[in-house]
Each structure stands twice: as structure tokens, then as C-alpha cells.
Amino acid sequence: MFRALLCSMLLLLPLLANAQQASPQRFGDMLVYHNTFNSSYLPPEIAANTGLTRGPNHGVLNIAVQQQTPQGPVAMDALLNGTVTTLLGQRTTLDFLRIEEDGAIYFVANYMATQRGLLRFEVEVRPSNGAVTQTLRFQQEFFPDE
């Protein structure tokens, strides 16, 4: 029950938080969906149960990896390593948590920014099926809670 609620929240939050990207980034037959949102959108109990930190200067990166098949996209397991960098060059390592529910797999990580600004994300996605590791790069403006 809790996991279903969490997955629902992770799917709906991007819509509530003005998701940065609705369509996936493609790497061959691998599809990588990503979005970021302020951690204040997470209910405290969900943040606590998943190990995510809530706070005015904390954001969440949510990634889902799928493989395009003739029958349609299917969830793909992967190992993710990444960083987030401010415009001043302050780099922080992202520690991803893997969440699996009803055939869906999500990877979430906290990041921190003390002020409004553009953040650069770089995430290596290494599919568990042995496919080539790909690097996802994107920028997103962060708005701390006031």
C-alpha cells in the first residue's frame, strides 16, 4: 500500500511541480525519463519511509529507465551514478535510491541548493542488460521554498 502511494506520488509530482521534461531522452532502444521537483512536494511520511530529505533547500531527481520493445516500453533495471553542479562550480554526488513497484522501477536522489539558480545534472545510466552505459545531461532551474 505504501509503495503504491509512493509510486503514485512520484508519477504525479512532476505534473504538480511543472515538470522539466515530459518526453524521454532516447539512447537507442533505451528511454530515460527524468524530472526534478522541490522536496516540499513530498509528504513527510513518504520522505521518511524512502530516506529522502525534505527541506526548503532540497530537491528530488526522479529517473525511470525503459527499454523499447515491439510490445511497447518495459521497465529496465540499471545502475545510476551522477552529479549536480551549480553555476559556481559546486559539485555534489547524487546517491540514488531504487524503488520498484508493480513492474515499475524508479531511481530517486536528493540534491541541495541554497539559492535559486540553474543546476547542471549529469547521470551515467548503466543498464543491467549489459547495454552500453549512456550519459544523461540536462539543466534545471531550482527554486528553494520561500
DSSP file (Angstrom, degrees, kcal/mol; ACC not computed):
  #  RESIDUE AA STRUCTURE BP1 BP2  ACC     N-H-->O    O-->H-N    N-H-->O    O-->H-N    TCO  KAPPA ALPHA  PHI   PSI    X-CA   Y-CA   Z-CA
    1    1 A M     >        0   0    0      0, 0.0     4,-2.1     0, 0.0     5,-0.2   0.000 360.0 360.0 360.0 -48.2    0.0    0.0    0.0
    2    2 A F  H  >  +     0   0    0      1,-0.2     4,-2.6     2,-0.2     5,-0.2   0.927 360.0  49.8 -61.1 -44.9    2.8    2.4    1.0
    3    3 A R  H  > S+     0   0    0      1,-0.2     4,-2.9     2,-0.2     5,-0.2   0.886 108.5  52.9 -63.6 -38.2    4.8    1.7   -2.1
    4    4 A A  H  > S+     0   0    0      2,-0.2     4,-2.2     1,-0.2    -1,-0.2   0.907 110.5  48.1 -62.7 -40.5    1.8    2.2   -4.4
    5    5 A L  H  X S+     0   0    0     -4,-2.1     4,-2.5     2,-0.2    -2,-0.2   0.920 112.0  49.7 -64.3 -43.6    1.2    5.6   -2.7
    6    6 A L  H  X S+     0   0    0     -4,-2.6     4,-2.7     2,-0.2    -2,-0.2   0.941 111.3  47.7 -61.0 -48.4    4.9    6.5   -3.2
    7    7 A C  H  X S+     0   0    0     -4,-2.9     4,-1.9     1,-0.2    -1,-0.2   0.901 111.7  51.2 -61.3 -40.2    4.9    5.5   -6.9
    8    8 A S  H  X S+     0   0    0     -4,-2.2     4,-2.3    -5,-0.2    -1,-0.2   0.920 110.7  48.7 -61.7 -43.2    1.7    7.4   -7.4
    9    9 A M  H  X S+     0   0    0     -4,-2.5     4,-2.9     1,-0.2    -2,-0.2   0.919 110.2  50.9 -62.8 -43.2    3.2   10.5   -5.8
   10   10 A L  H  < S+     0   0    0     -4,-2.7    -1,-0.2     1,-0.2    -2,-0.2   0.834 112.9  46.6 -65.8 -31.1    6.4   10.2   -7.9
   11   11 A L  H  < S+     0   0    0     -4,-1.9     4,-0.4    -5,-0.2    -1,-0.2   0.873 119.2  39.2 -75.7 -37.0    4.3   10.0  -11.1
   12   12 A L  H >X S+     0   0    0     -4,-2.3     4,-1.8    -5,-0.2     3,-0.8   0.789  99.1  74.3 -85.4 -28.9    2.1   12.9  -10.2
   13   13 A L  H 3X S+     0   0    0     -4,-2.9     4,-2.8     1,-0.3    -1,-0.2   0.871  89.4  58.2 -56.5 -41.2    4.6   15.3   -8.6
   14   14 A P  H 34>S+     0   0    0      0, 0.0     5,-2.3     0, 0.0    -1,-0.3   0.888 106.9  49.3 -58.4 -35.5    6.2   16.3  -11.9
   15   15 A L  H X45S+     0   0    0     -3,-0.8     3,-0.9    -4,-0.4    -2,-0.2   0.910 114.5  44.6 -67.6 -40.6    2.8   17.5  -13.1
   16   16 A L  H 3<5S+     0   0    0     -4,-1.8    -1,-0.2     1,-0.2    -3,-0.2   0.820 115.7  47.5 -71.1 -30.6    2.3   19.4   -9.9
   17   17 A A  T 3<5S-     0   0    0     -4,-2.8    -1,-0.2    -5,-0.2    -2,-0.2   0.113 119.2-102.2-101.1  21.6    5.8   20.8   -9.9
   18   18 A N  T < 5 -     0   0    0     -3,-0.9    -3,-0.2    -5,-0.1    -2,-0.1   0.990  45.7-129.2  56.1  67.3    5.9   21.9  -13.5
   19   19 A A      < -     0   0    0     -5,-2.3     3,-0.1     1,-0.1    16,-0.1  -0.072   5.5-139.1 -51.4 143.4    8.0   19.0  -14.8
   20   20 A Q  S    S+     0   0    0      1,-0.2     2,-0.4    16,-0.2    -1,-0.1   0.816  84.2  19.5 -77.5 -31.8   11.0   19.9  -16.8
   21   21 A Q        +     0   0    0     13,-0.3    -1,-0.2     1,-0.1    13,-0.2  -0.972  49.8 179.3-146.5 126.4   10.6   17.2  -19.4
   22   22 A A  S    S+     0   0    0     -2,-0.4    -1,-0.1    -3,-0.1    -2,-0.1   0.785  71.5  61.6 -94.7 -31.9    7.6   15.1  -20.4
   23   23 A S  S    S-     0   0    0      1,-0.1    11,-0.2    10,-0.0     2,-0.0  -0.654  88.0-108.1 -97.8 154.5    9.2   13.0  -23.2
   24   24 A P        -     0   0    0      0, 0.0     2,-0.5     0, 0.0     9,-0.2  -0.305  20.8-118.6 -78.0 160.5   12.1   10.6  -22.7
   25   25 A Q  E     -A   32   0A   0      7,-2.6     7,-2.5     2,-0.0     2,-0.4  -0.861  36.3-138.7 -91.3 132.0   15.7   11.0  -23.8
   26   26 A R  E     +A   31   0A   0     -2,-0.5     2,-0.3     5,-0.2     5,-0.2  -0.774  28.1 176.0-101.6 137.3   16.5    8.2  -26.2
   27   27 A F  E >  S-A   30   0A   0      3,-2.8     3,-2.0    -2,-0.4     2,-0.4  -0.800  72.3 -64.0-131.9  88.7   19.7    6.2  -26.3
   28   28 A G  T 3  S-     0   0    0     -2,-0.3    -1,-0.1     1,-0.3     0, 0.0  -0.547 119.2 -15.8  65.0-123.8   19.0    3.5  -29.0
   29   29 A D  T 3  S+     0   0    0     -2,-0.4    39,-3.8    -3,-0.1     2,-0.5   0.347 119.0  99.6 -93.8   7.8   16.2    1.4  -27.6
   30   30 A M  E <   -AB  27  67A   0     -3,-2.0    -3,-2.8    37,-0.2     2,-0.5  -0.818  56.6-161.7 -95.6 131.1   16.7    2.8  -24.1
   31   31 A L  E     -AB  26  66A   0     35,-3.2    35,-2.9    -2,-0.5     2,-0.5  -0.940   2.0-165.4-111.1 130.4   14.3    5.5  -22.9
   32   32 A V  E     -AB  25  65A   0     -7,-2.5    -7,-2.6    -2,-0.5     2,-0.4  -0.950   2.2-168.4-121.7 113.0   15.3    7.7  -19.9
   33   33 A Y  E     + B   0  64A   0     31,-2.9    31,-2.2    -2,-0.5     2,-0.3  -0.796  14.9 172.9 -95.0 138.8   12.6    9.8  -18.3
   34   34 A H  E     + B   0  63A   0     -2,-0.4   -13,-0.3   -11,-0.2     2,-0.3  -0.999  10.7 162.2-146.9 149.8   13.7   12.4  -15.8
   35   35 A N  E     - B   0  62A   0     27,-1.8    27,-2.9    -2,-0.3     2,-0.3  -0.976  19.4-146.3-157.6 160.0   12.2   15.2  -13.8
   36   36 A T  E     + B   0  61A   0     -2,-0.3     2,-0.3    25,-0.2   -16,-0.2  -0.931  19.0 169.4-127.2 152.1   13.1   17.3  -10.7
   37   37 A F  E     - B   0  60A   0     23,-1.9    23,-2.8    -2,-0.3     2,-0.2  -0.984  41.6 -88.4-156.8 159.8   10.9   18.9   -8.1
   38   38 A N  E >   - B   0  59A   0     -2,-0.3     3,-1.9    21,-0.2    21,-0.3  -0.498  35.4-128.1 -71.3 138.5   11.3   20.6   -4.7
   39   39 A S  G >  S+     0   0    0     19,-2.7     3,-1.7    16,-0.3    20,-0.1   0.671 100.2  78.9 -64.4 -16.8   11.2   18.1   -1.8
   40   40 A S  G 3  S+     0   0    0     18,-0.4    -1,-0.3    15,-0.3    14,-0.1   0.691  81.4  68.1 -66.3 -16.1    8.5   20.1   -0.1
   41   41 A Y  G <  S+     0   0    0     -3,-1.9    -1,-0.3     2,-0.1    -2,-0.2   0.713  83.9  88.0 -73.2 -19.7    6.0   18.4   -2.5
   42   42 A L  S <  S-     0   0    0     -3,-1.7   -32,-0.0    -4,-0.2    -3,-0.0  -0.641  87.5-118.8 -79.7 131.9    6.7   15.0   -0.8
   43   43 A P    >>  -     0   0    0      0, 0.0     4,-2.2     0, 0.0     3,-0.7  -0.453  27.9-116.4 -62.9 143.9    4.5   14.3    2.2
   44   44 A P  H 3> S+     0   0    0      0, 0.0     4,-2.5     0, 0.0     5,-0.2   0.849 112.7  54.1 -53.5 -39.2    6.7   13.9    5.3
   45   45 A E  H 3> S+     0   0    0      2,-0.2     4,-2.0     1,-0.2     5,-0.1   0.864 109.2  47.4 -68.0 -34.5    5.8   10.2    5.8
   46   46 A I  H <> S+     0   0    0     -3,-0.7     4,-1.5     2,-0.2     6,-0.3   0.919 112.5  49.2 -71.4 -43.1    6.8    9.3    2.3
   47   47 A A  H  X>S+     0   0    0     -4,-2.2     5,-1.5     1,-0.2     4,-1.3   0.930 113.1  47.6 -59.7 -45.0   10.1   11.2    2.6
   48   48 A A  H  <5S+     0   0    0     -4,-2.5     3,-0.2     1,-0.2    -1,-0.2   0.902 111.8  49.1 -64.6 -41.7   10.9    9.5    5.9
   49   49 A N  H  <5S+     0   0    0     -4,-2.0    -1,-0.2     1,-0.2    -2,-0.2   0.714 116.4  41.8 -74.1 -20.1   10.0    6.0    4.6
   50   50 A T  H  <5S-     0   0    0     -4,-1.5    -1,-0.2    -3,-0.3    -2,-0.2   0.577 110.5-115.1-100.8 -11.4   12.1    6.3    1.5
   51   51 A G  T  <5 +     0   0    0     -4,-1.3     2,-0.2     1,-0.3    -3,-0.2   0.591  67.2 141.3  87.8  10.1   15.1    8.0    3.1
   52   52 A L      < -     0   0    0     -5,-1.5     2,-0.5    -6,-0.3    -1,-0.3  -0.621  49.0-126.2 -85.0 147.5   14.6   11.2    1.1
   53   53 A T        -     0   0    0     -2,-0.2     2,-0.3     6,-0.2    58,-0.2  -0.798  17.7-156.1 -96.9 131.5   15.3   14.5    2.9
   54   54 A R        +     0   0    0     -2,-0.5     5,-0.1   -10,-0.1   -14,-0.1  -0.802  34.5 121.1 -99.4 147.2   12.7   17.3    2.9
   55   55 A G  S >  S-     0   0    0     -2,-0.3     3,-1.7     3,-0.3   -16,-0.3  -0.862  71.5 -90.2 168.4 162.5   13.6   20.9    3.3
   56   56 A P  T 3  S+     0   0    0      0, 0.0    89,-1.8     0, 0.0   -16,-0.1   0.731 125.1  40.2 -63.0 -22.3   13.5   24.3    1.8
   57   57 A N  T 3  S+     0   0    0     87,-0.2    56,-2.5    -3,-0.1     2,-0.4   0.181  97.3  97.2-111.3  16.5   16.8   23.8    0.0
   58   58 A H  E <   - C   0 112A   0     -3,-1.7   -19,-2.7    54,-0.2   -18,-0.4  -0.899  47.0-176.6-112.6 134.0   16.4   20.2   -1.0
   59   59 A G  E     -BC  38 111A   0     52,-2.8    52,-1.8    -2,-0.4     2,-0.4  -0.725  17.1-133.8-116.1 171.1   15.2   18.9   -4.4
   60   60 A V  E     -BC  37 110A   0    -23,-2.8   -23,-1.9    -2,-0.2     2,-0.5  -0.995   5.6-154.9-128.9 132.7   14.5   15.4   -5.7
   61   61 A L  E     -BC  36 109A   0     48,-3.0    48,-1.9    -2,-0.4     2,-0.5  -0.934  13.9-166.4-103.1 128.4   15.6   14.0   -9.0
   62   62 A N  E     +BC  35 108A   0    -27,-2.9   -27,-1.8    -2,-0.5     2,-0.4  -0.973   8.2 179.4-119.8 125.1   13.4   11.2  -10.3
   63   63 A I  E     -BC  34 107A   0     44,-2.8    44,-2.7    -2,-0.5     2,-0.4  -0.983  10.4-173.4-129.4 138.0   14.5    8.9  -13.2
   64   64 A A  E     -B   33   0A   0    -31,-2.2   -31,-2.9    -2,-0.4     2,-0.4  -0.998  10.3-157.3-127.3 135.6   12.8    5.9  -14.9
   65   65 A V  E     +B   32   0A   0     40,-0.5    11,-2.7    -2,-0.4     2,-0.3  -0.942  15.8 174.5-115.8 131.9   14.6    3.8  -17.4
   66   66 A Q  E     -BD  31  75A   0    -35,-2.9   -35,-3.2    -2,-0.4     2,-0.5  -0.928  25.2-135.3-132.7 157.6   12.7    1.7  -20.0
   67   67 A Q  E     -BD  30  74A   0      7,-2.8     7,-2.0    -2,-0.3     2,-0.5  -0.961  23.3-128.7-112.6 130.8   13.6   -0.4  -23.0
   68   68 A Q  E     + D   0  73A   0    -39,-3.8   -39,-0.0    -2,-0.5    -2,-0.0  -0.670  36.5 173.0 -78.0 123.3   11.6    0.0  -26.2
   69   69 A T  E >   - D   0  72A   0      3,-0.8     3,-1.8    -2,-0.5     0, 0.0  -0.783  49.7-100.1-122.5 168.2   10.3   -3.4  -27.3
   70   70 A P  T 3  S+     0   0    0      0, 0.0    -2,-0.0     0, 0.0    -1,-0.0   0.787 126.7  51.3 -59.4 -25.1    7.9   -4.4  -30.2
   71   71 A Q  T 3  S-     0   0    0      1,-0.4    -3,-0.0     3,-0.0     0, 0.0   0.486 127.1 -91.2 -88.7  -3.4    5.2   -4.8  -27.5
   72   72 A G  E <   -D   69   0A   0     -3,-1.8    -3,-0.8     2,-0.0    -1,-0.4  -0.583  66.2 -29.6 118.0 177.2    6.0   -1.3  -26.1
   73   73 A P  E     -D   68   0A   0      0, 0.0     2,-0.3     0, 0.0    -5,-0.2  -0.394  55.8-170.2 -70.0 141.7    8.2    0.1  -23.4
   74   74 A V  E     -D   67   0A   0     -7,-2.0    -7,-2.8    -2,-0.1    30,-0.1  -0.968  33.0 -92.7-129.9 148.7    9.1   -2.1  -20.4
   75   75 A A  E     -D   66   0A   0     28,-0.4     2,-0.4    -2,-0.3    -9,-0.3  -0.274  40.4-158.3 -59.7 142.2   10.9   -1.1  -17.2
   76   76 A M        -     0   0    0    -11,-2.7   -11,-0.4    29,-0.2     2,-0.2  -0.988  10.3-134.4-127.5 131.2   14.6   -1.6  -17.2
   77   77 A D        +     0   0    0     -2,-0.4    51,-2.5   -13,-0.1    52,-0.4  -0.531  36.0 161.2 -80.3 152.8   16.8   -2.0  -14.2
   78   78 A A  E     -F  127   0B   0     49,-0.3     2,-0.5    -2,-0.2    47,-0.0  -0.976  40.9-113.2-160.1 166.0   20.1    0.0  -14.2
   79   79 A L  E     -F  126   0B   0     47,-2.4    47,-2.8    -2,-0.3     2,-0.4  -0.955  34.8-161.0-107.1 131.6   22.9    1.3  -12.0
   80   80 A L  E     +F  125   0B   0     -2,-0.5     2,-0.4    45,-0.2    16,-0.4  -0.942  16.1 173.4-119.7 136.1   22.9    5.1  -11.8
   81   81 A N  E     +F  124   0B   0     43,-1.7    43,-3.5    -2,-0.4     2,-0.3  -0.996  21.3 149.9-133.2 137.3   25.8    7.4  -10.8
   82   82 A G  E     -FG 123  94B   0     12,-0.7    12,-3.0    -2,-0.4     2,-0.3  -0.980  30.6-145.0-161.0 173.2   25.5   11.1  -11.1
   83   83 A T  E     -FG 122  93B   0     39,-2.5    39,-2.3    -2,-0.3     2,-0.4  -0.951   9.0-148.0-139.2 158.7   26.4   14.6  -10.0
   84   84 A V  E     -FG 121  92B   0      8,-2.3     8,-2.6    -2,-0.3     2,-0.4  -0.997  18.7-166.3-127.1 136.1   24.7   18.0   -9.8
   85   85 A T  E     -FG 120  91B   0     35,-2.6    35,-2.9    -2,-0.4     6,-0.2  -0.975  11.1-140.6-128.4 134.6   26.7   21.2  -10.3
   86   86 A T  E >   -F  119   0B   0      4,-2.1     3,-1.8    -2,-0.4    33,-0.1  -0.367  35.9-103.2 -81.5 169.1   25.8   24.8   -9.6
   87   87 A L  T 3  S+     0   0    0     31,-0.6    -1,-0.1     1,-0.3    32,-0.1   0.719 123.5  60.8 -65.7 -19.4   26.8   27.7  -11.8
   88   88 A L  T 3  S-     0   0    0      2,-0.1    -1,-0.3     1,-0.0     3,-0.1   0.438 122.8-106.7 -85.8   0.2   29.5   28.5   -9.3
   89   89 A G    <   +     0   0    0     -3,-1.8     2,-0.6     1,-0.3    -2,-0.1   0.540  67.0 151.0  89.6   7.2   31.0   25.0   -9.9
   90   90 A Q        -     0   0    0      1,-0.0    -4,-2.1     2,-0.0     2,-0.4  -0.643  29.6-160.9 -75.2 118.2   29.9   23.4   -6.6
   91   91 A R  E     -G   85   0B   0     -2,-0.6     2,-0.4    -6,-0.2    -6,-0.2  -0.853  11.7-174.3-109.2 135.7   29.5   19.7   -7.4
   92   92 A T  E     -G   84   0B   0     -8,-2.6    -8,-2.3    -2,-0.4     2,-0.3  -0.988  24.2-124.1-128.6 137.0   27.6   17.2   -5.4
   93   93 A T  E     -G   83   0B   0     -2,-0.4     2,-0.5   -10,-0.2   -10,-0.3  -0.592  23.8-133.0 -77.7 138.3   27.3   13.5   -5.9
   94   94 A L  E     -G   82   0B   0    -12,-3.0     2,-0.7    -2,-0.3   -12,-0.7  -0.811  10.9-155.1 -92.6 129.4   23.8   12.1   -6.3
   95   95 A D        -     0   0    0     -2,-0.5    15,-0.5    15,-0.4     2,-0.2  -0.903  18.2-149.7-106.0 105.9   23.0    9.0   -4.2
   96   96 A F        -     0   0    0     -2,-0.7     2,-0.4   -16,-0.4    13,-0.2  -0.532   7.4-154.7 -83.4 139.6   20.2    7.1   -5.9
   97   97 A L  E     -E  108   0A   0     11,-3.1    11,-2.3    -2,-0.2     2,-0.5  -0.925  16.0-136.9-106.3 135.5   17.6    5.0   -4.2
   98   98 A R  E     -E  107   0A   0     -2,-0.4     2,-0.4     9,-0.2     9,-0.2  -0.820  20.5-174.0 -96.5 129.2   15.9    2.3   -6.2
   99   99 A I  E     -E  106   0A   0      7,-3.1     7,-3.1    -2,-0.5     2,-0.4  -0.990   1.0-175.2-124.6 125.8   12.2    1.9   -5.9
  100  100 A E  E     +E  105   0A   0     -2,-0.4     2,-0.3     5,-0.2     5,-0.2  -0.978  10.9 159.3-124.3 133.7   10.3   -1.0   -7.5
  101  101 A E  E >   -E  104   0A   0      3,-2.5     3,-2.3    -2,-0.4    -2,-0.0  -0.912  67.0 -18.9-155.1 123.6    6.6   -1.5   -7.5
  102  102 A D  T 3  S-     0   0    0     -2,-0.3     3,-0.1     1,-0.3    -2,-0.0   0.860 128.1 -45.2  49.4  45.5    4.3   -3.5   -9.8
  103  103 A G  T 3  S+     0   0    0      1,-0.3   -28,-0.4   -29,-0.0     2,-0.4   0.382 115.1 113.9  84.0  -5.3    6.8   -3.8  -12.6
  104  104 A A  E <   - E   0 101A   0     -3,-2.3    -3,-2.5   -30,-0.1     2,-0.4  -0.806  47.8-162.0 -99.5 142.3    7.8   -0.1  -12.5
  105  105 A I  E     - E   0 100A   0     -2,-0.4   -40,-0.5    -5,-0.2     2,-0.3  -0.991   9.7-179.6-126.4 129.2   11.4    0.9  -11.4
  106  106 A Y  E     - E   0  99A   0     -7,-3.1    -7,-3.1    -2,-0.4     2,-0.5  -0.931  15.7-154.6-125.8 149.7   12.3    4.4  -10.3
  107  107 A F  E     -CE  63  98A   0    -44,-2.7   -44,-2.8    -2,-0.3     2,-0.4  -0.993  18.9-177.9-124.0 123.1   15.5    5.9   -9.2
  108  108 A V  E     +CE  62  97A   0    -11,-2.3   -11,-3.1    -2,-0.5     2,-0.3  -0.926   5.4 177.3-124.6 147.6   15.3    8.9   -6.9
  109  109 A A  E     -C   61   0A   0    -48,-1.9   -48,-3.0    -2,-0.4     2,-0.2  -0.995  23.0-129.1-147.6 142.4   18.1   11.1   -5.4
  110  110 A N  E     -C   60   0A   0    -15,-0.5   -15,-0.4    -2,-0.3     2,-0.3  -0.575  25.0-179.3 -82.5 152.4   18.1   14.2   -3.2
  111  111 A Y  E     -C   59   0A   0    -52,-1.8   -52,-2.8    -2,-0.2     2,-0.4  -0.949  15.0-138.3-143.1 164.7   20.2   17.3   -4.1
  112  112 A M  E     +C   58   0A   0     -2,-0.3     2,-0.3   -54,-0.2   -54,-0.2  -0.971  19.3 172.7-130.9 140.8   20.6   20.6   -2.3
  113  113 A A        -     0   0    0    -56,-2.5     4,-0.0    -2,-0.4    -2,-0.0  -0.968  18.8-157.3-144.5 129.5   20.8   24.2   -3.5
  114  114 A T  S    S+     0   0    0     -2,-0.3     2,-0.3     1,-0.1   -56,-0.1   0.638  76.8  21.0 -84.7 -14.0   20.9   27.1   -1.1
  115  115 A Q  S    S-     0   0    0    -58,-0.1    27,-0.1    28,-0.0     2,-0.1  -0.964  94.3 -77.9-148.3 165.1   19.6   29.7   -3.6
  116  116 A R  S    S+     0   0    0     -2,-0.3     2,-0.3    27,-0.1    27,-0.2  -0.387  72.5 115.1 -62.3 137.2   17.6   29.9   -6.8
  117  117 A G  E     - H   0 142B   0     25,-1.5    25,-3.0    -2,-0.1     2,-0.4  -0.949  65.7 -69.4 172.5 169.9   19.7   29.1   -9.8
  118  118 A L  E     - H   0 141B   0     -2,-0.3   -31,-0.6    23,-0.3     2,-0.4  -0.643  43.4-161.5 -81.3 130.9   20.4   26.9  -12.7
  119  119 A L  E     -FH  86 140B   0     21,-2.6    21,-2.3    -2,-0.4     2,-0.5  -0.909   8.6-144.1-114.6 142.7   21.7   23.4  -11.9
  120  120 A R  E     -FH  85 139B   0    -35,-2.9   -35,-2.6    -2,-0.4     2,-0.4  -0.926  15.9-162.6-108.3 125.4   23.5   21.0  -14.2
  121  121 A F  E     -FH  84 138B   0     17,-3.3    17,-1.9    -2,-0.5     2,-0.4  -0.867  10.7-179.5-108.3 139.5   22.8   17.3  -13.9
  122  122 A E  E     +FH  83 137B   0    -39,-2.3   -39,-2.5    -2,-0.4     2,-0.4  -0.961   8.0 176.5-138.3 119.9   25.0   14.5  -15.3
  123  123 A V  E     -FH  82 136B   0     13,-2.8    13,-3.3    -2,-0.4     2,-0.5  -0.984  21.6-146.7-131.1 124.3   23.9   10.9  -14.7
  124  124 A E  E     -FH  81 135B   0    -43,-3.5   -43,-1.7    -2,-0.4     2,-0.6  -0.787  15.6-160.1 -86.2 127.9   25.5    7.8  -16.0
  125  125 A V  E     -FH  80 134B   0      9,-3.4     9,-2.3    -2,-0.5   -45,-0.2  -0.942   8.2-174.4-113.7 112.4   22.9    5.1  -16.7
  126  126 A R  E     -F   79   0B   0    -47,-2.8   -47,-2.4    -2,-0.6     7,-0.1  -0.884  20.5-140.0-108.9 101.3   24.3    1.6  -16.9
  127  127 A P  E >   -F   78   0B   0      0, 0.0     3,-1.3     0, 0.0   -49,-0.3  -0.281   9.1-133.8 -62.2 143.1   21.6   -0.9  -18.0
  128  128 A S  T 3  S+     0   0    0    -51,-2.5   -50,-0.1     1,-0.3    -2,-0.0   0.644 100.0  72.6 -72.1 -13.8   21.6   -4.2  -16.2
  129  129 A N  T 3  S-     0   0    0    -52,-0.4    -1,-0.3     1,-0.1   -51,-0.1   0.385 117.8-105.0 -82.8   6.2   21.1   -6.0  -19.5
  130  130 A G  S <  S+     0   0    0     -3,-1.3    -2,-0.1     1,-0.2     3,-0.1   0.476  71.1 147.4  87.5   1.7   24.8   -5.2  -20.4
  131  131 A A        -     0   0    0      1,-0.2    -1,-0.2     3,-0.0     3,-0.1  -0.188  60.8 -73.1 -65.1 165.5   24.0   -2.5  -22.9
  132  132 A V        -     0   0    0      1,-0.1     2,-0.2    -6,-0.1    -1,-0.2  -0.312  51.2-108.6 -63.2 138.3   26.4    0.4  -23.3
  133  133 A T        -     0   0    0     -7,-0.1     2,-0.3    -3,-0.1    -7,-0.2  -0.494  38.7-161.1 -66.3 134.3   26.5    3.0  -20.4
  134  134 A Q  E     -H  125   0B   0     -9,-2.3    -9,-3.4    -2,-0.2     2,-0.6  -0.855  11.6-132.8-118.5 154.5   24.9    6.3  -21.5
  135  135 A T  E     -H  124   0B   0     -2,-0.3     2,-0.5   -11,-0.2   -11,-0.2  -0.940  12.2-157.3-113.6 120.8   25.2    9.7  -20.0
  136  136 A L  E     -H  123   0B   0    -13,-3.3   -13,-2.8    -2,-0.6     2,-0.4  -0.832  15.6-178.6 -93.4 125.7   22.2   11.9  -19.4
  137  137 A R  E     +H  122   0B   0     -2,-0.5     2,-0.3   -15,-0.2   -15,-0.2  -0.993  13.5 141.5-128.8 133.3   22.9   15.6  -19.2
  138  138 A F  E     -H  121   0B   0    -17,-1.9   -17,-3.3    -2,-0.4     2,-0.3  -0.982  35.8-130.0-160.3 165.6   20.4   18.3  -18.6
  139  139 A Q  E     +H  120   0B   0     -2,-0.3     2,-0.3   -19,-0.2   -19,-0.2  -0.913  21.7 177.7-120.5 148.7   19.9   21.6  -16.8
  140  140 A Q  E     -H  119   0B   0    -21,-2.3   -21,-2.6    -2,-0.3     2,-0.3  -0.978  28.0-123.7-150.5 136.7   17.1   22.7  -14.5
  141  141 A E  E     -H  118   0B   0     -2,-0.3     2,-0.4   -23,-0.2   -23,-0.3  -0.645  26.4-146.4 -80.3 137.4   16.4   25.8  -12.5
  142  142 A F  E     -H  117   0B   0    -25,-3.0   -25,-1.5    -2,-0.3   -83,-0.0  -0.880   9.8-165.3-107.0 135.8   15.9   25.2   -8.8
  143  143 A F        -     0   0    0     -2,-0.4     3,-0.1   -27,-0.2   -27,-0.1  -0.920  14.4-147.4-119.7 102.6   13.5   27.3   -6.7
  144  144 A P        -     0   0    0      0, 0.0   -87,-0.2     0, 0.0     2,-0.1  -0.289  33.2 -92.8 -63.6 153.9   14.0   27.0   -2.9
  145  145 A D              0   0    0    -89,-1.8     0, 0.0     1,-0.1     0, 0.0  -0.419 360.0 360.0 -63.3 141.8   11.0   27.3   -0.7
  146  146 A E              0   0    0     -2,-0.1    -1,-0.1    -3,-0.1     0, 0.0   0.435 360.0 360.0 -91.3 360.0   10.5   30.8    0.5
